Amino acid sequence: MLFSLPFETRQLEALFLATAIGLLMGLERERRPAALAGVRTFGLTGLLGALAGLLAEQLATPGLLIAGFVLVAAMIIAANFRQPEPNDPGTTSVVALLVCYCLGAMVWVGQGRLAVMAAVGSTMLLYFKSELRGVASRLTSQDWRSILQFSVLSLIVLPILPNHGFGPYEAINPHQVWLMIVLISGVSLAGYAALRLIGARYGAPLLGLFGGLVSSTATTMVFARHARENPAMAPTATLVILLANLIMVVRVLAIAGVLSPSVLPELATGCLLAILIGSVVIAVNWRQLAAQEGLPIPETRNPTELRTAMGFGLLYAGVLLCAAWLSDSAGQGGLYLLAFASGLTDVDAIALSTLRLLNLGKMETTPTAIAILLAMLANLTFKTGLAFGLGGRALGWRVVGGMLAVGAGLGGGIAWLLRPVL
């Protein structure tokens, strides 16, 4: 036999997957009578991409892939010229067909998973045409400025900043500081969009959930400012802040479970207590929010909160410097002090570093769990201060009950782990 059976099987799988990608995109095009390419054309185009890749590989002629691309482009453009549709210039179908060909070729060269992801994303873009057009038509000039500002912050400035320490103790990492600015602006922009599209009643829990997964610190800061500028937003801001900080505990527990399952039994006591007590407080706040009619949406001149994000970036750099100084002063025996100081701004960093030391056999499970719980407790303390400082006393007192509830659970876990010493 010229080829072994497993190799032939992989060939057939690639051809089948390339065709399936084309059929998926073609099914969406069939919904539009004006489209000149439908399910059969797209299916055959995906298959053609894979066959062109096969021939280019066997004949060692990469130009065959380019020739196939040009052929598909010429074919669909000629079809549009022969049968022009006055209400549909056909440009979307042309581009979609070319994308389908390229995805078929990607499958052949071993990028099947990426090709499937791109195919699903492309089909979603094709399907949600009217919804995307509706969103674009509702965007104001302020919205566009905010989107462009965030794009500059995250896609232009962030990648070029050095990702290593500078200054005393090499504590100031420009990339890390700017990442916090990007997170704050991103959370603010996402909150602005979610509250307008979904409303405060259901948008607030959604923001708290995703804010806790991305950055509970950024979420706390953004919604504390909203509550200060618009006191009627206090119930919404309270729910978002408390839920984001509860999700932070869940996230850290999940990370520990994945990286170091051995620490879970000792870490889970404090985390589960915090989650249980905090959930009760959050349920009460959500019920109060649901009972209110006509909750306002925060008005802001700049949804990205650029000036606020910059100010917090400076504060964040200062706290990093103080944490580094405390670490240096405490020496090797100051693990708990270091955990508390580092946790003021970033729980993940100290959690990941202590878990790594545990995996290397340089730490025991109990000190590791205590350090992580202390870091989360410090983080809650810092964000409670943010709520008072940025949101005012009214918001601060609304938030402090939930923060104390979560903190009490974490503190109970620490006390339980320290009981042999105490």
C-alpha positions as CSV (number, residue, x, y, z in Angstrom):
1,M,0.0,0.0,0.0
2,L,1.2,3.5,-0.9
3,F,-0.3,5.0,2.3
4,S,-1.0,3.5,5.6
5,L,-4.6,3.3,6.8
6,P,-4.3,6.0,9.6
7,F,-3.0,8.6,7.1
8,E,-5.9,7.8,4.7
9,T,-8.4,8.2,7.6
10,R,-7.0,11.6,8.4
11,Q,-7.3,12.6,4.8
12,L,-11.0,11.6,4.7
13,E,-11.6,13.4,8.0
14,A,-10.1,16.6,6.6
15,L,-12.2,16.4,3.5
16,F,-15.3,15.8,5.5
17,L,-14.7,18.6,7.9
18,A,-13.9,21.1,5.1
19,T,-17.1,20.2,3.4
20,A,-19.1,20.4,6.7
21,I,-17.7,23.9,7.3
22,G,-18.9,25.0,3.8
23,L,-22.4,23.4,4.5
24,L,-22.7,25.3,7.7
25,M,-22.0,28.7,6.1
26,G,-24.1,27.8,3.1
27,L,-27.1,27.0,5.2
28,E,-27.1,30.5,6.5
29,R,-26.8,32.0,3.0
30,E,-29.8,29.9,1.9
31,R,-31.9,32.1,4.2
32,R,-31.3,35.0,1.8
33,P,-32.9,34.6,-1.7
34,A,-30.7,37.3,-3.2
35,A,-27.5,35.4,-2.4
36,L,-26.1,33.7,-5.5
37,A,-24.2,31.1,-3.5
38,G,-26.1,28.6,-1.3
39,V,-25.5,25.5,0.6
40,R,-24.2,23.4,-2.3
41,T,-21.8,26.1,-3.6
42,F,-20.4,26.7,-0.1
43,G,-20.0,23.0,0.6
44,L,-18.2,22.5,-2.7
45,T,-16.0,25.5,-2.0
46,G,-14.9,24.2,1.4
47,L,-14.1,20.9,-0.3
48,L,-12.2,22.7,-3.0
49,G,-10.0,24.4,-0.4
50,A,-9.1,21.1,1.1
51,L,-8.5,19.5,-2.3
52,A,-6.3,22.4,-3.4
53,G,-4.3,21.9,-0.2
54,L,-3.9,18.2,-0.9
55,L,-2.7,18.8,-4.5
56,A,-0.4,21.6,-3.4
57,E,1.2,19.3,-0.8
58,Q,1.5,16.3,-3.1
59,L,2.8,18.3,-6.1
60,A,4.9,20.6,-3.9
61,T,3.3,23.5,-5.7
62,P,1.9,26.1,-3.2
63,G,0.7,28.2,-6.1
64,L,-2.2,25.8,-6.6
65,L,-3.8,27.2,-3.4
66,I,-3.5,30.8,-4.7
67,A,-4.9,29.7,-8.1
68,G,-7.9,28.1,-6.4
69,F,-8.5,31.3,-4.4
70,V,-8.4,33.4,-7.6
71,L,-10.7,31.0,-9.3
72,V,-13.3,31.1,-6.6
73,A,-13.2,34.9,-6.5
74,A,-13.5,35.2,-10.3
75,M,-16.4,32.8,-10.4
76,I,-18.6,34.5,-7.8
77,I,-17.7,38.0,-9.0
78,A,-18.7,37.0,-12.6
79,A,-22.0,35.5,-11.3
80,N,-22.8,38.8,-9.6
81,F,-22.1,40.7,-12.8
82,R,-24.4,38.3,-14.8
83,Q,-27.2,38.4,-12.4
84,P,-27.0,41.7,-10.4
85,E,-29.4,42.1,-7.5
86,P,-30.4,45.8,-7.1
87,N,-31.1,45.4,-3.4
88,D,-28.0,43.3,-2.6
89,P,-24.5,44.2,-4.1
90,G,-23.4,40.6,-3.2
91,T,-20.1,41.7,-1.5
92,T,-20.9,39.7,1.7
93,S,-21.4,36.5,-0.3
94,V,-18.2,37.0,-2.2
95,V,-16.1,37.5,1.0
96,A,-17.9,34.6,2.7
97,L,-17.2,32.3,-0.1
98,L,-13.5,33.2,-0.1
99,V,-13.4,32.7,3.6
100,C,-15.0,29.3,3.2
101,Y,-12.3,28.3,0.7
102,C,-9.5,29.5,3.0
103,L,-11.1,27.5,5.9
104,G,-11.1,24.4,3.8
105,A,-7.4,24.8,3.1
106,M,-6.7,25.4,6.8
107,V,-8.4,22.1,7.6
108,W,-6.0,20.3,5.2
109,V,-2.9,21.9,6.7
110,G,-3.8,20.7,10.2
111,Q,-5.6,23.7,11.6
112,G,-9.0,22.1,11.8
113,R,-9.9,23.3,15.3
114,L,-9.1,26.9,14.4
115,A,-11.0,26.6,11.1
116,V,-14.1,25.3,12.9
117,M,-13.9,28.2,15.4
118,A,-13.5,30.7,12.6
119,A,-16.4,29.1,10.6
120,V,-18.8,29.4,13.6
121,G,-17.8,33.0,14.1
122,S,-18.2,33.8,10.5
123,T,-21.6,32.2,10.4
124,M,-22.7,34.2,13.4
125,L,-21.6,37.4,11.7
126,L,-23.6,36.4,8.6
127,Y,-26.7,35.5,10.6
128,F,-26.9,38.5,12.9
129,K,-26.7,41.0,10.1
130,S,-29.9,43.0,11.1
131,E,-29.0,42.9,14.8
132,L,-25.5,44.2,14.2
133,R,-26.8,46.9,11.9
134,G,-29.4,47.9,14.5
135,V,-26.7,48.2,17.2
136,A,-24.4,50.2,14.9
137,S,-27.3,52.6,14.0
138,R,-28.0,53.2,17.8
139,L,-24.3,54.1,18.6
140,T,-23.9,57.8,19.3
141,S,-20.8,59.8,18.6
142,Q,-19.9,59.5,22.3
143,D,-20.2,55.7,22.0
144,W,-17.8,55.7,19.0
145,R,-15.3,57.9,20.8
146,S,-15.3,55.6,23.8
147,I,-14.9,52.4,21.6
148,L,-12.0,54.0,19.8
149,Q,-10.4,55.2,23.0
150,F,-10.6,51.7,24.5
151,S,-9.2,50.2,21.3
152,V,-6.2,52.5,21.5
153,L,-5.6,51.7,25.2
154,S,-5.8,47.9,24.7
155,L,-4.7,47.2,21.2
156,I,-2.0,49.9,20.6
157,V,-0.6,51.1,23.9
158,L,-0.7,47.9,26.0
159,P,1.2,45.6,23.6
160,I,4.2,48.0,23.3
161,L,4.7,48.6,27.0
162,P,7.6,46.6,28.6
163,N,6.5,43.7,30.8
164,H,9.1,43.8,33.5
165,G,9.8,45.7,36.7
166,F,11.3,49.2,37.1
167,G,12.1,51.4,40.0
168,P,12.7,50.5,43.6
169,Y,12.4,46.8,44.2
170,E,11.5,46.6,40.5
171,A,8.0,46.8,41.7
172,I,6.5,49.0,38.9
173,N,5.6,46.9,35.9
174,P,4.3,49.3,33.1
175,H,2.5,46.5,31.3
176,Q,0.8,45.4,34.5
177,V,-0.2,48.9,35.6
178,W,-1.6,49.7,32.1
179,L,-3.5,46.4,32.1
180,M,-5.3,47.6,35.2
181,I,-6.2,50.8,33.4
182,V,-7.5,48.8,30.4
183,L,-9.5,46.6,32.7
184,I,-11.1,49.5,34.4
185,S,-12.0,51.2,31.1
186,G,-13.3,47.9,29.7
187,V,-15.5,47.1,32.7
188,S,-16.9,50.7,32.6
189,L,-17.6,50.4,28.9
190,A,-19.2,46.9,29.3
191,G,-21.3,48.2,32.2
192,Y,-22.5,51.1,30.2
193,A,-23.5,48.9,27.3
194,A,-25.1,46.1,29.4
195,L,-27.2,48.5,31.5
196,R,-28.5,50.2,28.4
197,L,-29.2,47.0,26.4
198,I,-30.5,44.8,29.3
199,G,-31.5,47.2,32.0
200,A,-30.5,47.4,35.6
201,R,-32.5,44.6,37.0
202,Y,-30.9,41.8,34.9
203,G,-27.8,43.7,33.7
204,A,-26.5,44.3,37.2
205,P,-26.1,40.5,38.1
206,L,-24.6,39.9,34.7
207,L,-22.1,42.6,35.2
208,G,-21.3,41.4,38.7
209,L,-20.7,37.9,37.4
210,F,-18.4,38.9,34.6
211,G,-16.8,41.7,36.6
212,G,-15.8,39.2,39.2
213,L,-14.3,36.9,36.6
214,V,-12.3,39.7,34.9
215,S,-11.5,42.2,37.7
216,S,-13.5,42.7,40.9
217,T,-11.3,45.7,41.7
218,A,-12.1,47.5,38.4
219,T,-15.8,46.7,38.8
220,T,-15.9,48.0,42.4
221,M,-14.2,51.3,41.3
222,V,-16.3,51.9,38.3
223,F,-19.7,51.3,40.0
224,A,-18.7,53.2,43.1
225,R,-18.2,56.3,40.9
226,H,-21.5,55.7,39.2
227,A,-23.2,55.6,42.6
228,R,-21.5,58.9,43.7
229,E,-22.5,60.7,40.5
230,N,-26.1,59.3,40.6
231,P,-27.2,58.3,44.2
232,A,-30.3,56.6,42.7
233,M,-27.8,54.1,41.2
234,A,-26.7,52.9,44.7
235,P,-28.9,49.7,44.7
236,T,-27.6,48.6,41.3
237,A,-24.0,49.5,42.2
238,T,-24.2,47.6,45.5
239,L,-25.4,44.4,43.9
240,V,-22.7,44.6,41.1
241,I,-19.9,45.2,43.6
242,L,-21.0,42.5,46.1
243,L,-21.5,39.9,43.4
244,A,-18.2,40.7,41.7
245,N,-16.3,40.2,45.0
246,L,-18.2,37.0,45.7
247,I,-17.3,35.7,42.3
248,M,-13.6,36.6,43.0
249,V,-13.7,34.0,45.9
250,V,-15.2,31.4,43.6
251,R,-12.6,32.1,40.9
252,V,-9.6,31.8,43.3
253,L,-11.1,28.5,44.7
254,A,-11.4,27.2,41.1
255,I,-7.9,28.1,40.2
256,A,-6.5,26.4,43.3
257,G,-8.6,23.3,42.6
258,V,-7.1,23.1,39.1
259,L,-3.5,23.8,40.0
260,S,-3.1,22.2,43.4
261,P,-6.0,19.9,44.4
262,S,-4.3,19.0,47.6
263,V,-4.9,22.5,49.1
264,L,-8.7,22.4,48.4
265,P,-9.8,20.7,51.7
266,E,-8.1,23.4,53.8
267,L,-8.9,26.3,51.5
268,A,-12.5,25.3,50.9
269,T,-13.6,25.8,54.5
270,G,-13.1,29.6,54.4
271,C,-14.2,30.0,50.8
272,L,-17.4,28.0,51.2
273,L,-18.3,29.9,54.3
274,A,-17.7,33.2,52.5
275,I,-19.8,32.0,49.5
276,L,-22.7,30.8,51.7
277,I,-22.9,33.9,53.9
278,G,-22.3,36.3,51.0
279,S,-24.9,34.7,48.8
280,V,-27.6,35.4,51.5
281,V,-26.7,39.1,51.5
282,I,-26.6,39.3,47.7
283,A,-30.0,37.6,47.5
284,V,-31.5,40.2,49.8
285,N,-30.0,43.0,47.7
286,W,-31.2,41.5,44.5
287,R,-34.7,41.2,45.9
288,Q,-34.6,44.9,46.9
289,L,-33.4,45.8,43.5
290,A,-36.1,43.8,41.7
291,A,-38.8,45.6,43.8
292,Q,-37.8,49.0,42.5
293,E,-39.4,50.3,39.3
294,G,-37.8,52.5,36.8
295,L,-34.2,52.1,38.0
296,P,-32.0,54.8,36.3
297,I,-29.2,54.1,33.9
298,P,-26.0,56.0,34.8
299,E,-25.3,58.9,32.6
300,T,-21.6,59.6,31.8
301,R,-19.8,61.9,29.5
302,N,-17.2,59.2,28.7
303,P,-18.2,55.5,29.2
304,T,-14.5,54.4,29.2
305,E,-13.9,56.5,32.4
306,L,-10.4,57.3,31.0
307,R,-9.4,60.0,33.6
308,T,-10.6,57.8,36.5
309,A,-8.8,54.8,35.1
310,M,-5.5,56.8,34.8
311,G,-5.9,58.0,38.4
312,F,-6.4,54.5,39.7
313,G,-3.4,53.3,37.6
314,L,-1.2,55.7,39.6
315,L,-2.8,54.4,42.9
316,Y,-2.2,50.8,41.8
317,A,1.5,51.5,41.1
318,G,1.8,53.1,44.5
319,V,0.3,50.1,46.3
320,L,2.5,47.7,44.3
321,L,5.6,49.7,45.5
322,C,4.3,49.6,49.2
323,A,3.7,45.9,48.9
324,A,7.3,45.3,47.6
325,W,8.7,47.4,50.5
326,L,6.7,45.4,53.0
327,S,7.9,42.2,51.4
328,D,11.5,43.3,51.6
329,S,11.1,44.5,55.2
330,A,9.4,41.3,56.4
331,G,12.0,39.0,55.0
332,Q,11.6,35.3,54.2
333,G,9.5,34.7,57.4
334,G,6.8,37.3,56.5
335,L,4.7,35.1,54.2
336,Y,1.4,36.2,55.8
337,L,2.4,39.9,55.8
338,L,3.4,39.6,52.2
339,A,0.1,37.8,51.3
340,F,-1.9,40.6,52.9
341,A,0.1,43.4,51.3
342,S,0.1,41.8,47.8
343,G,-3.6,40.9,48.1
344,L,-4.5,44.6,48.4
345,T,-4.3,45.0,44.7
346,D,-4.0,41.5,43.1
347,V,-5.2,38.3,44.6
348,D,-4.2,36.1,41.6
349,A,-0.5,36.9,41.8
350,I,0.0,35.8,45.4
351,A,-2.3,32.9,44.9
352,L,-0.5,31.6,41.9
353,S,2.9,32.1,43.4
354,T,2.1,30.3,46.7
355,L,0.4,27.4,44.8
356,R,3.5,27.1,42.7
357,L,5.7,26.9,45.8
358,L,3.3,24.2,47.2
359,N,3.6,22.2,44.0
360,L,7.4,22.5,44.2
361,G,7.3,21.1,47.8
362,K,8.6,24.4,49.3
363,M,5.4,25.1,51.3
364,E,2.9,23.1,53.3
365,T,-0.8,23.1,52.5
366,T,-1.9,24.9,55.6
367,P,0.4,28.0,55.2
368,T,-0.6,28.1,51.5
369,A,-4.3,28.1,52.3
370,I,-3.9,30.8,55.0
371,A,-1.8,33.0,52.7
372,I,-4.5,32.8,50.0
373,L,-7.3,33.5,52.4
374,L,-5.4,36.5,53.9
375,A,-4.9,37.9,50.4
376,M,-8.6,37.7,49.6
377,L,-9.4,39.3,53.0
378,A,-7.0,42.1,52.2
379,N,-8.5,42.6,48.8
380,L,-12.0,42.9,50.3
381,T,-10.6,45.5,52.8
382,F,-9.1,47.5,50.0
383,K,-12.2,47.5,47.9
384,T,-14.4,48.4,50.8
385,G,-12.2,51.5,51.2
386,L,-12.7,52.2,47.5
387,A,-16.5,52.0,47.9
388,F,-16.3,54.5,50.8
389,G,-13.7,56.8,49.1
390,L,-15.1,56.8,45.6
391,G,-18.8,56.1,46.2
392,G,-19.4,58.1,49.4
393,R,-20.6,57.1,52.8
394,A,-24.1,56.1,51.5
395,L,-22.7,53.5,49.2
396,G,-19.9,52.5,51.6
397,W,-22.4,51.6,54.3
398,R,-24.6,49.6,51.9
399,V,-21.6,47.6,50.7
400,V,-19.8,47.1,54.0
401,G,-22.4,44.6,55.2
402,G,-21.9,42.3,52.3
403,M,-18.1,42.7,52.4
404,L,-18.1,41.9,56.1
405,A,-20.2,38.8,55.4
406,V,-17.8,37.5,52.8
407,G,-14.8,38.6,55.0
408,A,-16.3,36.8,58.0
409,G,-16.4,33.6,56.1
410,L,-12.7,34.0,55.0
411,G,-11.7,34.9,58.6
412,G,-13.5,31.9,59.9
413,G,-11.5,29.7,57.6
414,I,-8.3,31.3,58.7
415,A,-9.2,30.8,62.4
416,W,-10.1,27.2,61.7
417,L,-6.7,26.6,60.1
418,L,-4.8,28.4,62.9
419,R,-6.7,26.6,65.7
420,P,-3.7,24.3,66.5
421,V,-1.6,27.4,67.2
422,L,-4.3,29.3,69.0
